[in-house]
Amino acid sequence: MNPAIHRPATVTIHLDRLAFNIDMIKQHLTKDKAFFAVVKANAYGHGAIEIAKKAQACGVDGFCVAMLDEALELRHAGITKPILVLGLTQICDVPLAIEYDISLTVTSLIFLKEAQVHIKKGRLKVHLALNTGMNRLGLQTKEDVITFEQGVLEMKNIDFEGVFTHFATADGEDDNKVKQQCRLFETLLSVLTTRPKYIHLANSAMTLWRETVETDIVRVGIGMYGVNPSDFALKLPYPLKPVLTWETEISFVHRLKQGESVSYGAKYIAKQDEWIATLPIGYADGFRRALGTQSVYIGDEKCDVVGVVCMDQMMIRISQPYPIGTKVELIGEHNTASSLAVSIGTIGYEILCGISDRVPRIYVE
């Protein structure tokens, strides 16, 4: 989909804020920890290539993505730092990973055995995922880890580069689950006879709130974009700046009379005469229908969304007949991704990732 450049609606990505966040997080890391920037899902809606280029210039040590296609996109854009694919990859695509020097997540020795017929030259770098409580991917018994290591060390074309796990509750107030997962991770690691280059377990939440955790890599995603991983459950330990802002303009203004309705289903009915403005943004752009109970801002004025959010447009109640072209903040100083998310029972990640490709991204320093 081509971005809608002939419509007054843009997402602005503040690369100076990204640089600030990377530097701030790095200041709180010991020198033995590598900073891997997580740029999966189009860098959480920020634009993977532009974010990765800036992050590489800021001195990050590597990148994490969710799938091989995202890794290849970075390589084709000139990203040279190490890249780890956190999701699983098809066996037939192993040659691509080797050709472009991309590390893959694996969860079984069977995968590597079946991959042998596809490896004609070079070595495949792999990170073994361990399931310590997320119950999404990974080996979870000492016997399975022993069997995997014995097998992988016999494969000369496999570089057993790393072992990792992922936490289910690192962004919450209760540490019990985190401690339980840490203990299981240590138990599973204890049966290894050789130490891979990277042993890692720190996502954004672990990186921010548990600085002393032992890990060779910190996998920093949402925190790098200046958003609190917990939204509001935990206070950030140091300041971070939201990298993304979202703005549009008023496209139409009219006077709504008492008793008249707005939008589909006629669910909003005016209790008195009021001014209504139309914005050229809808749920197809990522401003979800559920956000129809929330507000946007004109300067410091809070303006309630009224009626059902349409696919391509939405209506707001305004205090006066503002001129066509008046700027309206959707995400910014007053409305954060977290505040919008919590208001409808979701998380900041989903709000950011949900902004569609037809909203142009503008990059500023």
Secondary structure, DSSP 8 states (H G I E B T S, - for coil): ----TTSSEEEEEEHHHHHHHHHHHHHTS-TTSEEEEE-HHHHHTT-HHHHHHHHHHTT--EEEESSHHHHHHHHHTT--S-EEE-S---GGGHHHHHHTT-EEEE--HHHHHHHGGG--SS-EEEEEEB-SSS-SSSB-SHHHHHHHHHHHTT-TTEEEEEEE---SSTTSS--HHHHHHHHHHHHHHTT-SS--SEEE-B-HHHHHH-TT---SEEEE-GGGGT--TTTTSS--SS-----EEEEEE--EEEEE-TT-EESGGG-EE-SS-EEEEEES--GGGT--GGGGGSEEEETTEEEEEES---SS-EEEEESS---TT-EEEEESSSS-HHHHHHHTT--HHHHHHTS-TTS-EEEE-
